[in-house]
Amino acid sequence: MDFDERYRVIQTRDPRFDGQFFTAVSSTRIYCRPSCPARTPKPANVTFYSTSAAAHEAGYRACKRCLPEATPGTPEWNLRDDLSSRAMRLIADGTVEREGVPGLARRLGYSSRHLTRVLTEQLGAGPLALSRAHRAQTARALLTSTELAISDIAFASGFASVRQFNDTIHEVFELTPQQIRARHTGTAVAEPGAVQLALAARSPFDPSGVFAWLAARAIPGVEVATPTSYARVLQLPGGIASFEVTPGSGCLRLSAKLAALRDLPTLVARVRRLFDLDSDPVGIDEALSGDPVIAPLVAANPGIRLPGAVNPDEMLFRAIIGQQISVAAARTALGRLTAAIGTDLGESADGAPHRLFPTARQIADRGHEVLTGPRTRTATILRIATALADGELEIGFGDDARELRDRLTSFSGIGDWTAGYVAMRVLGSPDILLPGDVAIRTGARSIGFAADRAELIRRAADLAPWRSYLCLHLWAASAASAAPATTPAPTPLATKELP
């Protein structure tokens, strides 16, 4: 978007663009979200920034009226696959806090100096400033929605000290932490490590589709999913976390219990990815509706979301085990594997998740005792597990999609479908087409979109860069076409994918 296009957005106060860019006003030294209700500033006084960190670095302070930090993130970091976008995905996941800028640079395959130069040139701020802005956003959310002690919030947000936390909050918001808390009513915390937050999402947003998707694939013991909730346990860098997500008014409600509060930003980032909360549903729907055959599917399911992943290694195993079998069969196999070699955290009285999905090392050492099915698939799983455990193979949220595909397909037994599916779920890549997927081709044929693989590829090319979302609609169409006429169609996203 150029200056004039962005200025028209702030004139109309379009909330669709909240979080996608920030408006800085030189006359007030304040930056806002595009939908800020304040009077539209004169064009001569306006500068647009792609990140709040860039506005901070330029000397602007966050608006106390529109709270620009309390917005969904930009979908650009998934849409783009360049160095800056990959870095932003890792910064949101807390890589800088855990490993520093050198660790971030190593994961991206560049020097710290080159990474800092590129981010500063393209985003207006270096990795430290971008990470600090992310910490400030987490801190503001905790201050306004919990009654955690100020010192606990400082460390939960990723700050190294309470003094650093106080200085940053005052610099960003021109308010002390106590003043921010006084402007809002928090939610009492029942026990140490417990947190409750509201996660913003752009409209239209109907989380039922993602809940249905996750429910169909929930691994017993690891996950508990219903049409209106999703809960699981997860190993995070600081320890084990359990969380539950339920729908709210235009948002999701996250309730979590963490072994280490410093893991909260990482958990929030991963839950946001799991529910695709930073996507641009209006833009995606408009683009897909440009095809008259797909338009009715979009109208029936507006704001469709692409379910993500909370653990890259786990998603890779789920994809491999799920190849060429139904969702139900894959769930059974994954449940058997987890029950046999996953870490048992102790049976809970209320049926809550109580088992960790097996690590790569556990699968490499003991997977042969449990895995069934074709020998070639078992060999692939064990080979991948060993490679992950030994560090020969690494996958993460900051990977380049093409490089990830090349790394995965270099292993015997992993083809384009698995590599593409992993990129779709782990990286949130919005433009993955899986033309070899039987269910997708069935859905395309059932609505008259494409009769064969070649035609599917040709027709779908016009819908780039949103072909991952096209796949979701075609999976739904396949499920609807397979449903008996005397029974209601299954929930759109509760379908099976076949290579």
C-alpha positions as a printed Julia matrix, in Angstrom:
499×3 Matrix{Float64}:
   0.0     0.0     0.0
   1.25    3.46   -0.83
   0.78    6.58    1.3
  -2.53    7.61   -0.31
  -4.04    4.15    0.12
  -3.06    4.04    3.78
  -4.34    7.55    4.36
  -7.74    6.57    2.93
  -7.76    3.65    5.38
  -7.3     5.93    8.4
  -9.91    8.34    7.02
 -12.46    5.49    6.98
 -11.11    4.02   10.25
 -11.09    0.55    8.73
 -10.38   -1.96   11.56
  -9.32   -4.58    9.04
  -5.9    -2.93    8.89
  -5.31   -2.69   12.64
  -1.91   -4.19   13.33
  -0.92   -4.17    9.66
   0.57   -0.7     9.92
   0.74    2.18   12.4
   0.0     5.87   11.95
   2.45    8.3    13.56
   1.48   11.96   13.94
   4.32   14.46   14.16
   2.22   17.2    15.76
   1.37   15.04   18.79
   4.3    12.56   18.72
   1.72    9.78   19.09
   1.19    6.66   16.97
  -2.19    4.96   16.54
  -3.91    2.01   14.96
  -5.69    2.76   11.62
  -9.13    2.6    13.22
  -8.35    5.14   15.97
 -11.49    7.24   16.62
  -9.47   10.45   17.04
  -9.71   13.17   14.4
  -7.85   12.26   11.22
  -4.53   14.16   11.15
  -3.38   16.26    8.22
  -1.42   14.29    5.62
   1.62   16.51    6.15
   1.8    15.38    9.78
   1.5    11.65    9.08
   4.17    8.96    8.78
   3.27    5.3     8.38
   5.28    2.5     9.97
   5.0    -1.24    9.43
   5.79   -2.04   13.08
   5.19   -0.38   16.41
   8.89   -0.81   17.14
   9.74    1.46   14.22
   7.43    4.12   15.64
   9.11    3.72   19.06
  12.54    4.1    17.5
  11.4     7.27   15.73
  10.4     8.81   19.06
   6.61    8.27   19.03
   4.46    7.01   21.91
   1.46    4.71   21.84
  -1.98    6.31   21.78
  -3.78    5.91   25.11
  -7.15    6.04   23.39
  -6.91    3.34   20.71
  -4.16    1.19   22.33
  -2.39    0.26   19.08
  -0.51   -2.56   20.83
  -3.8    -4.36   21.53
  -4.32   -5.43   17.92
  -3.98   -8.64   15.93
  -0.6    -9.03   14.28
   0.01   -8.46   10.6
  -0.72  -11.31    8.16
   2.26  -10.08    6.16
   4.73  -12.18    8.18
   3.09  -15.36    6.86
   2.31  -14.0     3.4
   5.88  -12.94    2.83
   8.66  -15.5     3.13
  11.67  -13.19    3.17
  14.23  -12.68    5.92
  12.25   -9.97    7.7
   9.03  -11.94    7.89
  10.79  -15.1     9.04
  12.57  -13.07   11.72
   9.28  -11.58   12.92
   7.76  -15.05   13.33
  10.69  -16.11   15.51
  10.74  -12.86   17.49
   7.05  -13.39   18.35
   7.93  -16.91   19.51
  10.45  -15.49   22.0
  13.68  -16.49   20.27
  15.49  -13.25   21.14
  14.64  -13.6    24.84
  15.87  -17.21   24.9
  18.84  -17.1    22.55
  19.64  -13.44   21.94
  20.19  -11.82   18.56
  23.03  -14.27   17.7
  20.64  -17.19   18.24
  18.0   -15.55   16.08
  20.54  -14.91   13.34
  21.8   -18.49   13.5
  18.32  -19.89   13.08
  17.84  -17.69   10.02
  21.24  -18.51    8.54
  22.73  -15.01    8.59
  25.14  -12.97   10.68
  23.78  -10.76   13.46
  25.1    -7.7    11.66
  23.39   -8.54    8.38
  20.13   -9.4    10.12
  20.12   -6.12   12.07
  20.84   -4.15    8.89
  18.04   -5.8     6.91
  15.43   -5.44    9.66
  16.36   -1.8    10.23
  16.15   -1.01    6.52
  12.89   -2.86    5.9
  11.01   -2.53    9.2
  12.55    0.57   10.75
  13.93   -1.22   13.82
  16.49   -3.86   14.67
  15.79   -7.23   16.34
  16.3    -5.92   19.88
  13.84   -3.07   19.36
  11.32   -5.38   17.7
  11.62   -7.82   20.58
  11.22   -5.01   23.11
   8.01   -3.87   21.41
   6.69   -7.42   21.58
   7.51   -7.56   25.29
   5.73   -4.27   25.88
   2.63   -5.6    24.14
   2.62   -8.71   26.34
   3.13   -6.6    29.47
   0.23   -4.29   28.62
  -2.07   -7.28   28.1
  -1.1    -8.73   31.48
  -1.45   -5.41   33.26
  -4.95   -4.85   31.9
  -6.33   -8.38   32.19
  -4.77   -9.96   35.27
  -3.94   -9.17   38.88
  -0.47  -10.67   38.65
   2.14   -8.86   40.72
   4.05   -6.18   38.79
   7.3    -8.06   39.3
   5.77  -11.27   37.94
   4.51   -9.42   34.87
   7.97   -7.99   34.25
   9.56  -11.43   34.0
   6.56  -13.05   32.31
   6.88  -10.45   29.55
  10.52  -11.33   28.98
  12.23   -8.39   30.7
  15.52   -9.05   32.46
  14.7    -6.8    35.43
  11.86   -4.84   36.97
  13.74   -1.6    36.33
  14.07   -2.39   32.62
  10.37   -3.24   32.57
   9.36    0.04   34.25
  11.56    2.13   31.95
  10.26    0.47   28.79
   6.6     0.7    29.75
   6.95    4.38   30.55
   8.85    5.05   27.35
   6.32    3.25   25.15
   3.07    4.29   26.8
   4.05    7.39   28.84
   2.39    5.67   31.79
   3.78    3.67   34.67
   2.7     0.01   35.01
   0.55    1.01   37.98
  -1.18    3.72   35.93
  -1.93    1.28   33.09
  -3.42   -1.18   35.56
  -5.51    1.53   37.23
  -7.22    2.29   33.89
  -8.56   -1.26   33.63
 -10.17   -3.89   35.8
  -8.14   -7.06   35.91
  -9.12  -10.66   36.51
  -8.01  -12.25   39.75
  -5.49  -15.05   39.41
  -6.43  -18.15   41.38
  -2.99  -19.76   41.62
   0.65  -19.11   40.77
   1.42  -19.45   37.09
  -2.24  -19.12   36.05
  -3.11  -16.52   33.42
  -6.27  -15.53   31.57
  -6.11  -13.38   28.45
  -8.32  -12.25   25.57
  -6.69  -12.79   22.16
  -7.89  -10.31   19.54
  -8.98  -11.47   16.08
 -10.09   -9.69   12.94
 -13.69  -10.05   11.8
 -15.31  -12.07   10.41
 -14.16  -14.7    12.85
 -16.03  -17.9    13.62
 -13.75  -20.15   15.65
 -16.11  -23.12   15.34
 -14.36  -24.27   12.18
 -10.98  -24.49   13.88
 -12.48  -26.13   16.97
 -14.09  -28.76   14.7
 -10.8   -29.32   12.85
  -8.89  -29.77   16.09
 -11.59  -31.99   17.63
 -11.41  -34.4    14.7
  -7.65  -34.74   15.19
  -7.33  -34.49   18.99
  -4.87  -37.06   20.37
  -6.28  -38.74   23.5
  -4.44  -37.64   26.61
  -2.67  -34.79   24.84
  -5.7   -32.8    23.7
  -9.34  -32.45   24.64
 -11.47  -30.68   22.06
 -15.18  -29.93   21.76
 -17.16  -27.73   19.34
 -16.55  -24.79   21.7
 -13.22  -25.46   23.4
  -9.73  -26.8    22.94
  -7.29  -27.79   25.69
  -3.9   -29.48   25.71
  -0.56  -29.82   27.47
   2.63  -28.65   25.82
   6.34  -28.63   26.53
   7.63  -25.04   26.34
  11.23  -23.83   26.83
  10.69  -23.12   30.54
   8.65  -26.21   31.37
   5.26  -27.79   30.88
   2.21  -25.64   30.18
  -1.46  -26.51   30.03
  -4.0   -24.26   28.38
  -7.6   -24.04   27.27
  -9.09  -21.85   24.55
 -12.77  -20.88   24.37
 -14.61  -18.4    22.15
 -15.25  -14.84   23.29
 -16.88  -11.81   21.72
 -14.74  -11.17   18.65
 -11.82  -12.88   20.34
 -10.61  -16.06   21.96
 -10.26  -16.54   25.71
  -7.03  -18.18   26.78
  -6.67  -19.76   30.22
  -3.21  -21.13   30.92
  -1.12  -22.63   33.68
   2.62  -22.32   33.11
   5.6   -23.77   34.91
   7.49  -20.59   34.01
   5.67  -17.3    33.42
   8.4   -16.25   30.99
   6.91  -18.78   28.56
   3.7   -16.76   28.26
   4.69  -14.73   25.14
   5.71  -17.96   23.42
   2.44  -19.65   24.34
   0.37  -16.68   23.17
   2.23  -16.58   19.83
   1.66  -20.29   19.29
  -2.04  -20.17   20.18
  -2.45  -17.25   17.8
  -0.82  -19.34   15.08
  -2.93  -22.37   15.96
  -6.13  -20.39   15.39
  -4.73  -18.18   12.59
  -5.75  -15.06   14.49
  -3.52  -12.69   12.51
  -4.95  -13.46    9.08
  -6.8   -10.94    6.91
 -10.19  -12.68    6.48
 -11.81   -9.89    4.47
  -8.95   -9.73    1.99
  -8.81  -13.52    1.65
 -12.57  -13.81    1.16
 -12.6   -11.02   -1.43
  -9.83  -12.66   -3.42
 -11.37  -16.15   -3.38
 -14.82  -14.77   -4.19
 -13.4   -13.48   -7.44
 -13.92  -16.99   -8.8
 -17.67  -17.5    -9.32
 -17.43  -21.23   -8.49
 -15.64  -20.64   -5.18
 -17.72  -17.6    -4.18
 -20.66  -19.65   -2.79
 -18.27  -21.63   -0.58
 -16.84  -18.39    0.81
 -20.31  -16.99    1.42
 -21.23  -20.14    3.34
 -18.11  -20.01    5.5
 -16.77  -16.43    5.71
 -13.54  -15.77    7.53
 -12.27  -19.33    7.28
  -9.1   -19.93    9.3
  -6.06  -22.08    8.56
  -5.3   -24.19   11.67
  -1.63  -23.94   12.61
   0.69  -25.86   14.91
   2.07  -25.36   18.41
   5.05  -27.69   17.93
   6.82  -28.06   14.56
   8.31  -31.51   15.25
   4.96  -32.86   16.41
   3.24  -31.58   13.28
   5.8   -33.29   11.08
   5.13  -36.65   12.76
   1.39  -36.1    12.53
   1.71  -35.41    8.8
   3.85  -38.49    8.1
   1.67  -40.83   10.15
  -1.46  -39.37    8.54
  -0.3   -40.03    4.99
  -2.71  -42.19    2.96
  -5.01  -42.96    5.89
  -8.13  -41.32    7.25
  -8.13  -38.7     9.98
  -9.7   -41.21   12.38
  -7.05  -43.83   11.64
  -4.27  -41.28   12.07
  -5.73  -40.19   15.39
  -5.8   -43.8    16.59
  -2.19  -44.39   15.55
  -1.0   -41.17   17.16
  -2.92  -41.97   20.34
  -1.35  -45.41   20.53
   2.13  -43.95   20.02
   1.59  -41.28   22.69
   0.11  -43.68   25.22
   3.06  -46.04   24.84
   6.04  -43.68   24.89
   4.79  -40.13   25.63
   5.49  -38.59   29.03
   2.65  -39.23   31.47
   1.99  -36.25   33.73
  -0.47  -38.11   35.97
  -4.13  -38.86   35.33
  -6.38  -35.89   36.07
  -9.67  -36.26   37.87
 -11.56  -34.07   35.42
 -10.3   -35.74   32.26
  -8.0   -32.84   31.35
  -4.99  -33.44   29.09
  -2.28  -35.25   31.02
   0.25  -36.61   28.54
   2.96  -34.97   26.41
   3.31  -35.91   22.76
   6.5   -37.98   22.39
   9.73  -36.13   21.67
  11.83  -36.99   18.64
  14.28  -38.79   20.92
  11.53  -40.9    22.48
  10.25  -41.88   19.02
  13.76  -42.62   17.75
  14.51  -44.87   20.74
  11.19  -46.64   21.18
   9.02  -45.95   18.16
   9.79  -49.38   16.68
   7.95  -50.94   19.63
   4.68  -49.23   18.79
   4.54  -48.15   15.16
   2.51  -50.33   12.83
   1.68  -50.23    9.15
   3.94  -50.33    6.09
   7.59  -50.91    6.9
   8.68  -48.09    4.63
   6.56  -45.59    6.56
   7.88  -46.86    9.9
  11.43  -46.55    8.59
  10.73  -42.98    7.48
   9.32  -42.02   10.88
  12.3   -43.51   12.73
  14.78  -41.89   10.35
  13.14  -38.48   10.75
  13.0   -38.89   14.54
  16.7   -39.69   14.68
  17.56  -36.75   12.44
  15.54  -34.36   14.63
  16.95  -35.76   17.87
  20.55  -35.58   16.62
  20.18  -32.08   15.16
  20.65  -33.25   11.57
  17.18  -31.88   10.76
  15.62  -28.75   12.25
  12.23  -27.27   11.46
  10.74  -24.16   13.01
   8.34  -21.29   12.6
  11.0   -19.12   10.96
  11.86  -21.5     8.13
  11.82  -20.56    4.47
   9.03  -22.57    2.8
  11.08  -23.68   -0.2
  14.1   -24.61    1.87
  11.85  -26.55    4.25
  10.38  -28.47    1.33
  13.84  -29.32    0.01
  15.03  -30.51    3.43
  12.0   -32.7     4.0
  11.78  -34.25    0.54
  15.45  -35.22    0.73
  14.3   -37.98    3.1
  12.95  -41.13    1.52
   9.24  -41.48    2.19
   8.45  -37.76    2.32
   6.91  -36.27   -0.79
   5.42  -32.99   -1.92
   2.12  -33.52   -0.1
   3.75  -33.97    3.32
   6.2   -31.11    2.79
   3.43  -28.8     1.61
   1.11  -29.78    4.44
   3.82  -29.11    7.03
   4.52  -25.69    5.48
   0.82  -24.93    5.56
   0.41  -25.87    9.22
   3.81  -24.93   10.75
   4.69  -21.81    8.77
   1.12  -20.65    8.18
   2.0   -20.38    4.48
  -1.16  -19.01    2.85
  -0.36  -20.1    -0.71
   0.11  -23.88   -0.54
  -1.83  -25.97   -3.05
  -1.94  -29.74   -2.57
  -3.03  -30.97   -6.02
  -2.21  -34.58   -5.13
  -4.72  -34.61   -2.28
  -7.63  -36.89   -3.19
 -10.13  -35.04   -1.0
  -9.18  -31.67   -2.49
  -9.6   -33.0    -6.03
 -12.9   -34.61   -5.03
 -14.13  -31.3    -3.64
 -13.01  -29.42   -6.74
 -14.77  -31.9    -9.0
 -17.98  -31.89   -6.93
 -18.48  -28.15   -7.38
 -17.33  -27.98  -10.99
 -14.09  -26.15  -10.23
 -11.7   -28.67  -11.77
 -11.98  -32.2   -13.12
  -8.37  -33.31  -12.79
  -5.01  -32.39  -11.28
  -3.76  -30.3   -14.21
  -6.97  -28.28  -14.38
  -6.94  -27.78  -10.6
  -3.42  -26.32  -10.76
  -4.39  -24.06  -13.66
  -7.61  -22.74  -12.09
  -6.04  -22.29   -8.67
  -3.2   -20.16  -10.07
  -5.6   -17.22  -10.35
  -6.3   -17.41   -6.61
  -2.71  -16.97   -5.45
  -1.52  -16.05   -2.85
  -4.43  -17.62   -0.92
  -4.42  -21.2    -2.19
  -4.08  -22.7     1.3
  -7.48  -21.21    2.11
  -8.8   -22.54   -1.19
  -7.73  -26.0    -0.01
  -9.78  -25.53    3.17
 -12.89  -24.71    1.13
 -12.32  -27.67   -1.2
 -11.84  -30.04    1.75
 -15.18  -28.77    3.06
 -16.8   -29.29   -0.35
 -15.45  -32.84   -0.45
 -16.93  -33.61    2.97
 -20.29  -32.12    1.95
 -20.39  -34.16   -1.27
 -19.64  -37.38    0.63
 -22.35  -36.84    3.27
 -25.52  -38.96    2.87
 -28.49  -36.92    1.75
 -30.51  -38.05    4.79
 -27.98  -36.77    7.31
 -26.62  -33.27    7.91
 -23.26  -32.48    6.36
 -20.31  -32.69    8.77
 -18.71  -29.57   10.14
 -16.78  -28.07    7.17
 -13.28  -28.37    8.57
 -13.72  -31.86   10.05
 -12.56  -33.57    6.85
  -9.78  -35.92    5.96
  -6.8   -35.15    3.79
  -5.27  -37.8     1.59
  -2.06  -37.53   -0.44
